[in-house]
Amino acid sequence: MRTRRLTAGLTVLFIAALLIFDQAQSEPVNRFQQPATIALGSGQAAGGAHCAALPE
């Protein structure tokens, strides 16, 4: 029982440390430069998927 709590605690600490490290190293998100989440009928081309590789 003690080993399970130790392992779970170390795992939670590792994930928290990883999230804090990632947040400290990344640039702040500029939400005005993000692509549209849903681009239905907006005229924007699809990007980031296999359908984006189609010839124009």
Number of C-alpha atoms within 10 A of each C-alpha: 5 7 8 9 10 11 11 12 11 12 12 12 12 12 11 12 12 12 12 11 11 11 11 10 9 8 8 8 8 7 8 7 7 8 10 11 6 7 11 8 7 8 7 10 10 12 10 7 7 8 10 11 10 7 5 5
